[in-house]
Amino acid sequence: MQLSAIFLASLLLLSEQVAPAEFTQSPPPFGCDPSNPATTSYPFCNSKLSVSRRAKDLVSRLSLDEKLAQLVNNAPPIPRLGIPAYQWWNEALHGVSNVGRGIRFNASITSATSFPQVILSAATFDSHLWYRIGQAIGTEARAIYNAGQATGMTFWAPNINIFRDPRWGRGQETAGEDPQVSSKYAVSYVRGVQDDSFQGGKLTGHLQASACCKHFTAYDLDNWKGVNRFVFDARVTLQDLADTYQPPFQSCIEQGRASGIMCAYNRVNGVPNCADFNLLTKTARKQWGFHGYITSDCGAVSLLHHNQGYAKSAEDAVADVLRAGMDVECGDYLTKYAKSAVVQKKLPITQVDRALHNLFSIRMRLGLLDGNPAKLLFGTIGPNQVCSKDHQYLALEAARNGIVLLKNSARLLPLPKTISLALIGPNANASPLTLLGNYAGPPCKLVTPLQAFQQYVKNTIYHPGCDDGVKCSSAQIGKAVEIAAKVDYVVLMMGLDQSQEREDRDRVHLDLPGKQLELIHSVAKASKRPVILVIFSGGPLDISPAKNNNKVGGILWAGYPGEAGGTALAQIIFGDHNPGGRLPVTWYPKDFIRVPMTDMRMRADPSSGYPGRTYRFYTGPKVYEFGYGLSYSRHSHEFVSVTQNKLHLNQSWPYLLVENWETIRIKSVAEMGAKLCESMSVSVTVAVKNHGSMEGKHSVLLFTRHAKQRSGNPIKQLVGFESVMLGAGESAQVGFEVRPCEHLSRASEGGSKVIEEGSHFLLVGDEEYQIDVIF
């Protein structure tokens, strides 16, 4: 299906924006100027009243045209009420960015801290680190606003979709393939950005900045073999929705208290997400208690009529999304058609008022209608808190704790510092796009790998290897081999960049591009010692030939490591930091591409040869497993105590469930009730010891699995994770709370949570502990 001209025009919004020439630094925009008695007398300007009462008063004073004009991301001012213009679209995926419409780095603040792309931060398995990154981003966002370089404080991040398919170009933006990790990332990031420390973490009052969890829901295909996100109808079972696609959004709302969510482009089971009342209102608002605003993705509303064939007219499309519970559109479709939808009586004013109430409530919670923000909460955050030393160090900490050591034969790493060294490969002197990933703003201080390695080995020899970057359709293999033969050690820096994977570009294969693999093997063969291979990528690659090559002694995955990524890599390779990152996604063999990307099923289907997806359900061979990662130290784990090993559920009769022609005894979590579920909580203590000579961070991952590996059961699933710092020879104890109704349950085919009788095993490292569920 061809995209309409209208929609193509709206897609221009997705490209990086050029700052308007007239944009200059000025005081931050605010409403309810205390020096203007004409406006401060309005109840909506009285900050002592409840937000709900204030918003209701403001909406009641608007004309129809004023109301409708506020329903798009570029909301105009309302001069007669002293309400300034507002831009809803701003980005802060892994640092404040100028990719959206409302942030400009063209005055006193010219950059912001650029943290590692999310997939690498996820590899730290450190929820407190994620919270600190969120705090830093929220602080810098408020500082930019206070400096008069922003027209909005709503940021459309985090991306908490599940990284279901290794080819997805936007997988780099996510926290990986596990719903538990994605959920904890969502909660940590949102609380940090919005400033969870305010009012004891209740998040019911003012917001430092507003976070928005996206893309709701089952969105993980952009543009693959002619199928694009704008027309894709994701066919998803209730079972997969319940235990894979929806949990991160539920956690984002219930625990993170996010003030925004974004509905996705695609349809789910025939219904566009932005027009799905059951999704936006019944589930998010009524079931999960969401009280923020809902935005469309950019241009999504026009799709209903022009591309998806869901709405018969433009007016129907406008009415459909607002009736479903959407509040604001990214785009201008409502500007064009909302008035006629009202005139034709397709769009009730009550739905418009509801949306406006949600929108103005957020602006009030941000303090933007409380008078001059310089005199209010968060008003003292200034330019000195952007690119601060603490934030730049945090970017370094995140990068070096996320980088994953995949191979270290004969303890080749770390390297000695008194050597001759060659740095070869298209990512050795990586561009900002490679180091930062997508949705990045201008970084504070970018250090390339070459610059960082030259701090350790002054006369490092550099050669790009490939003539055309990571595409590597042509390679100078002879010259690279000549260099490699002369030096003590070679570090090869290969992989991908944004030309290979990004928004609107999914991959069609899992190999290293072009002649990269040939270059690796040739250099490795010629070098005096085994080489070190560094892979930059957001998604997994099949690097089995390098993994199995004895002359490739060390392999590291660096993701897209952010502004301090070069320094982080050098510190790890030369032994000034002990790596501890672990893969947040399964690395599949290259023949996984036989599986259609459009198949949304998580569970394997042996009858058709469908292998399933992610470590929880994938039954095929792996290059590297989820959670895999080495260290310069060896770590051991031991279950120290488990408070219960037999759980008696005799309060009600079990159900007999028939799945795949097998009768299974289960109990419904919903019918058990919260009191019984809480009483079954199991406290688990795990001892972990660093047997090495270097201190370092180590992530302890606790899994559970059912003894019977039925097709409906996950092979195993993550219960919890903790990152601990251990000195050389040091031990520590890590505590987990296993909640059987959450961690020992699974989704039935109908989408309800059930607990199955029998033996369940807790897994950590090579250790197992059995817990029996008895009916």
Secondary structure by P-SEA (a helix, b strand, c coil): ccccaaaaaaacccccccccccccccccccccccccccccccccccccccaaaaaaaaaaaccaaaaaaacccccccccccccccccccccccccccccccccccccccccccccccaaaaaaaccaaaaaaaaaaaaaaaaaaaaacccccccccccccccccccccccccccccccaaaaaaaaaaaaaaaaccccccccccccccbbbbbcccccccccccccccccccccccccccccccccaaaaaacccccccbbbbccccccccccccccccccccccccccccbbbbccccccccccccccccccaaaaaaaaaaacccccccccccccaaaaaaaccccaaaaaaaaaaaaaaaaaaccccccccccccccccccccccaaaaaaaaaaaaaaccccccccccccccccbbbbbbccccccccccccccccccccccccaaaaaaaaccbbbbbccccccccccccaaaaaaaaaacccbbbbbbbbccccccccccccccccccaaaaaaaaaaaacccbbbbbbbcccccccccccccccccbbbbbcccccaaaaaaaaaaacccccbbbbcbbbbccccccccccccccccccccccccccccccccccccccccccccbbbbbbbccccccccccccbbbbbcccccbbbbbbbcccccaaaaaaabbbbbbbbbbcccbbbbbbbbbbbbbcccccccccccccbbbbbbbcccccbbbbbbbcccccccccccccbbbbbccbbbbbcccbbbbbbbcc
